[in-house]
Amino acid sequence: MEFLAEMEPSLRALWYIALPVSFIFLLQTILTFIGSDSTEGLNADFDGNLEGTEAPMQVFTLRNLINFLLGFSWTGITFYDSIDSYILLIILSTLVGLGFVWIFFFIIKQIQKLAEDNTFQLEHALQKTGTVYLSIPEHKQGVGKIAISVKGSQKELSAVSLGDRIETGSAIKVIGVEGSNLLIVEKI
């Protein structure tokens, strides 16, 4: 650490921020990849039901502070000799630090999209159009089959008609759901 003693105080302060923050960032990254930063199985002293809600991303967290300080300190160190105005250097470093936090938010949002629940529910087929695969008897007197695309996936589902018989190959529209596995359709 002798090299720090010979530096100007402002540059030394940036190094005092950069070194521990870089170590903590490296440690966080390693723990993230081996899965040790997971909160799975941890119990809290309070009850909170966040199931199915869109909880906002936390702005003031240790991880975001580390990301900010990482961008801030290394930008300051990198441009210390290039930028004469110390105020301009601090402004640039702050903007880069905020950029690091924004990039982290962006990456997390993209990862959260991968965790989307794609389990099929009949309600997703409402108001969608498809074709009759096996003819559907009139007035709910029997069950037929339809082929329909829901969320980019082709499905073959059981269906009934409230009106006339719908022949194989006819275009249909889903107008309702009956029970847990039956769609109500009409010819279009």
C-alpha positions as CSV (number, residue, x, y, z in Angstrom):
1,M,0.0,0.0,0.0
2,E,3.0,2.3,-0.2
3,F,2.0,3.5,-3.7
4,L,-1.1,5.1,-2.1
5,A,0.9,7.2,0.4
6,E,2.6,9.1,-2.4
7,M,-0.6,10.1,-4.2
8,E,-2.7,13.3,-4.0
9,P,-5.4,13.0,-1.4
10,S,-8.3,13.0,-3.8
11,L,-6.8,10.3,-6.0
12,R,-5.9,8.3,-2.8
13,A,-9.6,8.6,-1.7
14,L,-10.7,7.1,-5.0
15,W,-8.3,4.2,-4.6
16,Y,-9.6,3.7,-1.0
17,I,-13.1,3.3,-2.4
18,A,-12.1,1.3,-5.5
19,L,-10.1,-1.5,-3.8
20,P,-12.6,-2.7,-1.2
21,V,-15.6,-2.2,-3.4
22,S,-13.9,-4.2,-6.2
23,F,-13.2,-7.0,-3.7
24,I,-16.8,-7.0,-2.5
25,F,-18.1,-6.9,-6.1
26,L,-15.9,-9.9,-7.0
27,L,-17.1,-11.7,-3.9
28,Q,-20.8,-11.0,-4.7
29,T,-20.3,-12.1,-8.3
30,I,-18.8,-15.4,-7.2
31,L,-21.5,-16.0,-4.6
32,T,-24.2,-15.2,-7.3
33,F,-22.8,-17.8,-9.7
34,I,-22.5,-20.5,-7.1
35,G,-25.9,-19.7,-5.8
36,S,-25.0,-18.7,-2.2
37,D,-26.7,-15.3,-2.5
38,S,-30.1,-17.0,-2.6
39,T,-32.7,-16.3,0.1
40,E,-34.2,-19.7,-0.4
41,G,-35.1,-21.2,2.9
42,L,-34.6,-18.1,5.0
43,N,-37.3,-17.2,7.5
44,A,-38.2,-13.6,8.4
45,D,-39.7,-12.3,11.6
46,F,-42.7,-10.8,9.8
47,D,-45.4,-12.1,7.5
48,G,-45.6,-10.5,4.1
49,N,-47.5,-12.0,1.1
50,L,-45.8,-10.8,-2.1
51,E,-47.0,-13.8,-4.1
52,G,-48.2,-12.8,-7.5
53,T,-47.5,-9.1,-7.0
54,E,-45.1,-6.9,-8.9
55,A,-42.8,-5.8,-6.1
56,P,-40.7,-2.8,-7.1
57,M,-37.0,-3.2,-7.5
58,Q,-35.2,-1.8,-4.5
59,V,-33.0,1.2,-5.3
60,F,-31.1,1.5,-2.0
61,T,-29.5,-1.9,-1.6
62,L,-25.9,-3.0,-0.8
63,R,-25.6,-4.4,-4.3
64,N,-26.6,-1.1,-5.9
65,L,-24.3,0.8,-3.6
66,I,-21.4,-1.5,-4.6
67,N,-22.3,-1.0,-8.3
68,F,-22.4,2.7,-8.0
69,L,-19.1,3.0,-6.1
70,L,-17.5,0.6,-8.5
71,G,-18.4,2.8,-11.5
72,F,-17.7,6.0,-9.6
73,S,-14.3,5.1,-8.2
74,W,-12.8,3.4,-11.3
75,T,-14.0,6.2,-13.6
76,G,-12.4,8.8,-11.2
77,I,-9.1,6.8,-11.2
78,T,-9.1,6.3,-14.9
79,F,-9.7,9.9,-15.9
80,Y,-7.9,11.6,-13.0
81,D,-5.0,12.7,-15.1
82,S,-7.0,13.4,-18.2
83,I,-9.6,15.8,-16.8
84,D,-8.2,19.0,-15.2
85,S,-11.4,20.1,-13.4
86,Y,-12.0,18.0,-10.2
87,I,-15.7,19.0,-10.3
88,L,-16.1,17.7,-13.9
89,L,-14.3,14.5,-12.8
90,I,-16.8,14.0,-9.9
91,I,-19.8,14.7,-12.2
92,L,-18.5,12.2,-14.8
93,S,-17.8,9.6,-12.2
94,T,-21.2,10.1,-10.6
95,L,-22.9,9.6,-14.0
96,V,-20.9,6.5,-14.7
97,G,-21.8,5.2,-11.3
98,L,-25.5,5.8,-11.9
99,G,-25.0,4.1,-15.3
100,F,-23.7,1.0,-13.5
101,V,-26.8,0.9,-11.3
102,W,-29.1,1.4,-14.4
103,I,-27.3,-1.4,-16.3
104,F,-27.8,-3.7,-13.3
105,F,-31.5,-2.9,-13.2
106,F,-31.7,-3.5,-16.9
107,I,-30.0,-6.9,-16.6
108,I,-32.2,-7.9,-13.7
109,K,-35.4,-6.9,-15.6
110,Q,-34.2,-9.1,-18.6
111,I,-33.6,-12.0,-16.2
112,Q,-37.0,-11.6,-14.6
113,K,-38.6,-12.0,-18.0
114,L,-37.0,-15.4,-18.3
115,A,-38.8,-16.4,-15.0
116,E,-42.2,-15.7,-16.5
117,D,-44.9,-18.2,-15.6
118,N,-45.9,-19.9,-18.9
119,T,-48.2,-22.6,-17.5
120,F,-51.2,-22.9,-19.7
121,Q,-54.6,-21.8,-18.4
122,L,-57.8,-22.1,-20.4
123,E,-58.6,-18.4,-19.8
124,H,-55.7,-17.5,-22.0
125,A,-57.7,-18.9,-24.9
126,L,-60.6,-16.5,-24.5
127,Q,-61.4,-14.4,-27.5
128,K,-58.7,-16.3,-29.6
129,T,-59.5,-17.8,-33.0
130,G,-58.7,-21.3,-34.2
131,T,-60.0,-24.1,-36.3
132,V,-62.1,-27.1,-35.6
133,Y,-60.1,-30.3,-35.4
134,L,-62.9,-32.8,-34.7
135,S,-66.5,-31.6,-35.5
136,I,-68.4,-30.1,-32.5
137,P,-72.0,-31.2,-32.0
138,E,-74.8,-28.6,-31.7
139,H,-76.2,-27.2,-28.4
140,K,-73.6,-28.8,-26.1
141,Q,-74.8,-32.3,-27.0
142,G,-71.2,-33.5,-27.4
143,V,-67.6,-32.5,-27.3
144,G,-65.4,-31.7,-30.3
145,K,-61.8,-30.6,-30.6
146,I,-60.2,-27.4,-31.7
147,A,-56.7,-26.4,-32.7
148,I,-55.7,-23.0,-31.4
149,S,-52.5,-21.0,-30.8
150,V,-52.1,-19.6,-27.3
151,K,-49.0,-17.6,-26.2
152,G,-47.1,-18.9,-29.2
153,S,-47.9,-22.6,-28.5
154,Q,-50.3,-24.7,-30.6
155,K,-52.9,-26.5,-28.5
156,E,-55.5,-29.1,-29.2
157,L,-58.4,-28.5,-26.8
158,S,-61.9,-29.9,-26.1
159,A,-64.8,-27.6,-27.0
160,V,-68.6,-27.3,-27.1
161,S,-70.9,-25.2,-29.2
162,L,-74.0,-23.4,-27.8
163,G,-75.5,-23.1,-31.3
164,D,-75.3,-25.2,-34.5
165,R,-72.9,-28.0,-35.3
166,I,-69.5,-26.8,-36.3
167,E,-67.7,-29.0,-39.0
168,T,-64.1,-29.9,-39.1
169,G,-61.9,-27.2,-40.6
170,S,-64.3,-24.3,-39.7
171,A,-62.9,-21.2,-38.2
172,I,-64.0,-20.6,-34.6
173,K,-63.7,-18.0,-31.8
174,V,-63.5,-19.0,-28.1
175,I,-66.3,-17.2,-26.2
176,G,-66.1,-18.9,-22.8
177,V,-64.7,-21.5,-20.5
178,E,-66.8,-24.3,-18.9
179,G,-65.3,-26.3,-16.0
180,S,-61.6,-26.9,-15.9
181,N,-61.0,-28.3,-19.4
182,L,-63.8,-27.3,-21.8
183,L,-64.0,-24.3,-24.1
184,I,-67.2,-22.7,-25.5
185,V,-66.8,-21.7,-29.1
186,E,-68.8,-20.1,-31.9
187,K,-68.3,-20.3,-35.7
188,I,-66.9,-17.2,-37.3
